[in-house]
Structures are given as C-alpha cells and as structure tokens.
Amino acid sequence: MKILFVHQNMPGQYRELIQWLAASGEHELVFLTQRRDALQIPGVRTQIYTPHHHPAKDAYGLSKVWEEASGTGFGAAMAAQKLERDEGFKPDIVLGHTGWGELLFFKEIWPDVPILGFFEYFYRAKGGPVGFDPEDSVNTHTPFLMAARNAVPFANIQSVDLGHVPTQWQKNTFPKSFHSKFYACHDGIRTDLLRPNPAVSLELGRLEQPLRRDDEVFTYMARNLERTRGFHIFMRALPKILAARPNARVLIIGGSETSYGRKSGHEGGLRGEMEAEVGEDLDWDRVHFLGQVPYEKFCEVIQISRCHIYLTMPFVLSWSLLEAMSMQATIVASDVAPVREAISHGKTGLLVDFFDAQALADQVIEVLAHPQDHAHLGRAARAHVVANYDFLSHCLPEHIARINSLLPADKQLMRRG
C-alpha cells in the first residue's frame, strides 16, 4: 500500500506508527515535511516541501494565521502534485497534521484519496492557557484572534474523511459539530522500551562521580522553559525544596525558546527572569540546566529521578509525562484537566494546584524525604500507561482499525505479531 504522511516537523506524532509500518517492509511510505534535518527512517522516503507564501509581519491580525496556513497548504499541495507527476506516486491514504494548513488542498489533487487528519487543539479564549494565569494580561481583542485562528480547523474538518485527537480533553476543546468525525486515541508510548532502570548512571560535567539511583535527584522537563509549562512556578518552588533537602540536586531539561504563550520581556528569557527573581535564594551548585538533550539522555534523567515534576496550564498533554510514567517515575504534577486524564491523585501520581509554589515544594520535599512511601505511585503509573497508552497493545490496533475503515478490503493494513 502507498501511504503519504504530511507533517512539517517529521516525524511528529507519527513517530511510532511510521516506524512500525516501515519495519513491515510491505508499504511504500513517503513523508512530506519542511524539515531538511528530519530523522531518516529506513524504509521511508522523505520529500521536502516549501510554503508557497508567508504573510508580512504587519499583515492584518485576524487573517494572518489563515494567510500563513493557506500558503503552507498550497506549498504542500504543489509538492504532492509533483510527486505524482514526476514519480507516479498516488497514495492510497494520506495521514497528516491539520494545524498548519498542510492538508487544506489535497482533495483538489486526489478527491478520491481518503485523508485521516490529526487535530491537536482548538483555540479558546477560556478553558485553555489563555487567561489561565492572572500574571498574563489578556487583550480585549484576544477572543477575536482566537476565533480567527480556528478558521484553519474549520476548513480542515471539511478536507478530511476522519479526524484523530490524542486525548479526550483535546477532543473536548473542539466544537461538538466536529465530534462525529473524530476518534480519540493517543499516538502511543513504547512501554516495552521505556522501563525503569535500577542500574542507570548519569555523568554531569561538573560532578566528579556519576549520579545513580540512590542519589537524591529530582527533575523538571519541558521542550522549552516557558510559562505554559509552569517553569515560573517550578522556579519559585525551588529555593524551598533545596533548603529543606541539602543533599538534593535538580536536573532541568528544556530549551530557552517559547513554544506556547507569551514570551518573557527579560533579555535572558523566562529563565533569566526567574533567575533574577529567586536566584539569591538558590544553591546554584545543586542546580543543573541541561538544555535540550537527546532522547536517550532524557530517559536516563527520568530513570535516575526520585521525583519528577510535570507542570502545565490546561493545554496539550506532553509525551514526556506518559513516558516518565512508563519509566515508573514518582510524579508531582499540576492539577489541571488534561493531567487528570492521565494521573489520579494518590494513585498514579500526586497533583498540586498549578499556582501554589509552596504546596508544590512541600509535596516534592515529602517525596524526596520518604521515597519508599511513594514508590507504589510509580509502579501504578507504569501499569496505567501500559493498559491505556501502550503503542503496540492498545493504540496501534485502534489506529489500524480507523485507517482500515477508510480503505477498500484489498488495501487494508494487517496487524502483525
């Protein structure tokens, strides 16, 4: 079967699915992406596309996102058209992300080819990160800007034959008119590979000896150190934790850019802003900023952690939370709706008020001081992820069934193993 994947940041949410398909050796797989440095997957042909148009910096705000999306969509469509014209490649099905407009015009090229679109988030002026933090002012125009952004998903729901959302919370951000075309199922976590490792050790440049499981280490991770992922709350909790636990070290993973929400006005970004706010109260010898690290290093950091902190405003759930749960981490997380979908307080983790830095500190101190009293949480977290988010046993069968629902019998995927 010929399958076309479309995602500007290959492999995106298709990391596990496309590798599983490629491993079978039974399909012709093409991935259309903007990333020239994209991960090369054996058995997958990567094709680069370029957006046809970008809006000017001073473009009208209410139509700027649509202008960007339509330029991206047209560029992706022209690349798809070229695939068929030059190489004779016409897919049996297209799987792609809808957020940037890449799928908008594919039905104009292949009206008879089914499209399964990944829908990530519907922008809202209330109930999401916008307006959640009282420290962030909300412009009176914000509701109109959020509504304007949603021109893209409104157009995409007409462009796809079926929509996929990874969590129930994300599904519920979309209007009910979308739901009849949606199915909710996570992308999937490789719990067979993501396990605890009692023998793990981790070398850090300024330490003479590697860190091991019996060291008192706690961790925080986000793609970028930003407000949407609660970095400012974490930093405000840090002085109290380190003061109470004089042998503890904290490992912090994350870049310095802003993926979501407002940027800090500080010249050092949010990290610089928070260092200026709490820096005099910190023992910097025990604070380790690791930046963005390779995936294998992230796993080692989580496997060595006595307590992992995951904070987020009401927004898309991070893969890292489920991956940490799979590795049996004892997690202290923010008590918001998308997190509550994955963690039950006192059963698979511990939840605290997003804004209460002191409560966060107290809970982390308790876990660090009495790790054995909380070890059952990590075991239960792993069991929960294995049962509900495992790629091979839980998510893959659902995705195969949904893909097959769009295909004739002679083209359908077979479940191997």
N, C-alpha and C positions, 0 to 999 in steps of 0.2 A: 504494500500500500504506500501511496505517496502522501506524506504529511508535511505541511508547511507550518512552522512556528513563527510567530511575529512578536518581538519584544525588543524595545530599544536598548535594554540592558541585558543582553544574553548572559546566562540562561534565565534569570529572573525566577519567577515562581515555577518554572518548568524544569528546575534542576534535576529532580529525581525522575520525573516522568520521561524526559527525553533520554536520559542515560539508560533507563530500563528498556525503552524502545530500541535504542541503538545497540544494546547488548544482545538483543534477539537476532540481529543481522537480517531481519525479514522485511525491512521497510526502507524506502528512500526518504530520508529526512533532510529537510532544508530549514535553516534558521535564518530569518531576515532580521537584521539588527543594525543599530547605529554604531555599536562598539567595535572598533577596529582592534582592540586588545582583548576581545572576548575569549573566554575559555574555549579552547578547541577540544571538542568531544569526538573521539573515534567513532566513525560511522555517521557523522553529522556534517553536512556541508554548510558552511557559513557564507551568507551573502550580505554585503553591506548596502544599506540604503542611506540616502541623504535627504533630509527635509527639503522640500521644494521652496519653502518660503518661511521667513521669520518676521514677526511684527516688529515695527520700530519701537524703540524704548518709550517713546511718548505716544504710542498707539492708544486709542480710546479704551479705557479700563474695562468696560463692560463687554467688549467684544475681543479683547486681546487674547484671552485663552482660546476662544474659538478660532481666531486667526492662526494662532500657533498650531492648534490641532489639525486644522484643515491643510496647512502647509506640510505638516508631518504626514498626514494621511495620504496626500497626493504624492509625496515622495516615495512612501512605501508602496503605493499602488503602481507607480511607474516602474519600480524595481520588480514587482511581481509580474507585471506585464512583460517586462524584458526577459524574465526567467522563462516564460512560455514561448516568447518569440525566438529567443536565441538558443534555448536548450530543450524546448519541447516539454518543459515541466509544468504540468497542470495538477494541482493537488487533489486528492480525494476528500480532504478535510483541512480546514485552517484552524489553528489554535493560537490565540493571541490576546494580549493585554489591550483593554479598551481605553485606558486612562489618558493616553497621549494622542488619540485620534488615528492610530495606525491602521485600524480596520475599517475606517469610515467608507472607503470607496471600493472595497474588494468585491462587493456584489455587482459593481459596474463592469468588472473584468470577468468574474466567474459567477453568474447568477444562480447556477445550479450546484455550486460547491457549498456544502454546509460550513458554517462558522460557529465555533464554540469560543465565546469571549470571556475573558477574566475581568470581573468587575470588582474593583478594590474598595472604592469609597465614594459616597455621595456627600457632597459638601453641604454643611448645615451651619446656620448662624447660631443654633442652640443644640446642645446634646453631644457636641464633639469638643475638640480642643479650643475652638473659637469661643472666647468669652468665659472659658472654664477657670482660668487663673485671674483673680482680681488684680494682680500686678500688671496684667496686659490690658491696655485700654482697647476698646472696640469702637472703630469709626462708625458713624451713623450710616455710612454707605456700605458697610460690611454685608448686611443681609442681601443687598442687591448684587454685590460682587460674588457672593457665594451662589446665588441663584444663576448668575450668568455663567459661572464655571460649569454648571450642570447641563449646559447645552450639549456638552460632549457625551455624557452618559445617555441623555435623552435621544441623541442621534444614534448612538451605538446600539441601544436596545432594539432599534429597528433594523440595524445592519446585521445582527447575529441571529442564529437559529436557536441558540441556547446560551444562557449565561451561567457562569460559575463564580461563587463567592466562597471564601475560605472559612468564614465563621458566621454564626447566627447573628452576632452583633453587627457585623458588617452588612449582612443582608438587610437587617432592620434599619440601617441608615437610608436605604433606598425606598422610594415610594412603593406602596402596595401594588401599584399598577405594574411594577417590574417583576413581582414575585412569582407570577405564574410561569415566567420564562427562566427562573433561577433554580439552581440546586446548590445547597451548601455542603461543602466538604473541604477539609483542609488539604493543602498541597501535599502534605505527608512528611513525616520525620523518620529517618532511618534509625529506628531504635535498636536494630541489630548491630549497628556500628557505634552508636552513641551510648556508651555504657560507663558506669563508674570504673575508676582505675586506681586501686589502692597503692599501686607501685609508682604512681606518677611522681615526677620531679621536674622542677622548673628552675632554670638558671636565669638570674637577672644580673645585669651588668655591674651594679654597684654592691652586690652581695657576694661575699666570699664563698658561701655554701649555697647549693641549690635548695629551694623550698620544697618541702614534702608534705604529705597529707597530715602529719601530726603537728605541723606548724599552724599558728593561729592566723589564718588568712581569710579576709572577706573581699568580696568583689562587686564591681558595678560594670555594666556593659551597655552600650548603645552604639548604633552606627556612627552617630555624631553626638557630641556632648551639648545637648540643647534642652530648652525648657519643656518642649513637648514630651520628652523622655525623662523629665524630672531631675535633670542634673543639678539645678539650683537647690532643690530640696535635699538631694543627697549631700551636696557640699555643706549645707547648713547643719546636717546631722553629724558630719564627720568629726568635728572637734570633740563632741561629747563621747563618741564611740572610742576614739583613740585615747582620750584622757582616762576613760574607765577601763580600757584594756591595754595596758602599757606594753604588752608583747605582741599586739596585733599589727598586721600590715594590711594595707588595702591596695589591690590591683585594679586599675581603672582602664577599661578598653573603650576607645571611641575617638573619632576624628574631630577636627576643630571647625568643620563647616556647619551649616544649618540645613537640614533636610526638610524640616517642617516648622511652621510657625515663624514668629518674628526673630530677626537677628538682634544680637546684643549691640548696643552702641559703643561698647568698650573696644579700644584698639586691639586688645588681646582676645576678643570674642567673649563668649559666655564664660569660658574657663578663666580668662583674665579678670573678668568682672567678679566672679566668685572667689578667686584667689585674693583679690583686693578686699572683699567683704569679710572673709573668715581666715585669711592667711596667717595673721598674727597668733591665732589660737591653735595652729596645727603643728604637729611634729613632722616636718617635711621629710625627715629621714625614713619615715614609715609609709609614705605616700608614693605610689609608683604609677605614673601615667604611661601607659604602653602604646598609646595611639591606636591606629587600626592595624590589626595583626592578621597573619594567615589563619585560615580556618583551623588547622591542626593546633596552632598555639592557643586559639580561643578555647578549644576543647581541653587542653592541658590546664588552662587557667580555671575553668569551671570545675574540672576534676579535683583540683587541689583546694578548692574553696570550702571553707567551713560554713559560710553563709553568703548567699548570692542575693544581691539587691536588684530588683527589677521595678522600675518606676515608669509610668506613662500616664498622660492625660487620657480621656476617653478617645482612643484612636486605634488604628490598625495594630493588632497584636504582633509583636516581634517574633520571628522564628526563634531567636535566641532564648526566649522564655521556655518554649517547648523543648528545645534542645537541652537546656540546663535541667529541666525536669527529667528528661530521658537519661541524663547522666547522674541522676539521683541527688541533685543539689537540694540543700535546705534553703528555701527561697522566702525572702521577705519582699512583698510586692505591694503596689498601690491598690487600694480598694476601690476600683472603678469597674464598670460593667464589662468591658472586654476581657479584663483579667479574671473576673469572677466566672466567666465562661470556662476558664481553664483551671482555676485554683479555687478550692473550697477551704475557707479559713479553718485552721486547726486540723485539717485532714490531709491536704496535699501541699500545704504551704501556709504562710502567715500573711495576713493582709492588714495594712495600716492606712489611715487617712492620708491621701496624697499630700496635703498641705502641712501635716503635722510632723515637722522635722524632729521634734523631741520624742514623739512616740516612735518614729522610725528608729532613732538612735537607741531608745530603750529596748525595742524588740531585737535589734541586732546584737546589742550587748548581752541580752539574755541567751540568745542562740550561741554566741561565742563562748560564754561562760559555762554553758551546760550542753555541749554538742550531743551527747548521748541521749539526753531527754528529748531531743528534736530529730534524731536520726530517722525515726519512723516516718516523718514527713517526706523525706527524700525517697524512701522506698515506695511510699504510697503515690508520690508524684510520678515516679517512673511507671508504676503499674497503670496509672490513669492514662498516661501518654501512650503506652503500648496498646491499651484497649481502645483508645479513641482517636489517636493521631498517627499510628504507625503506617508508614507508606505501603509496605508490602501486603500486610494482612487486612488493613482497614480502608485506607484511602484509594489505593490502586484499583481494587475491584469496583469501587463506586465510579471512579473516573472512566474505567474501561466500559462499564455499562452505559454511562452517559454518552461517551463517544460513539459506541455502537448504536445507540438509539437514533443517531443521525445518518447512519450508513446502511447501504443495502447489505443483505446477508452475505454476499460473496466478498465483501470488503472488510468485514468486522474483525476486530482485534481478538486474539485468543489469549487467555490468561495462562501464562507459563508457570510451571512449578507449583 
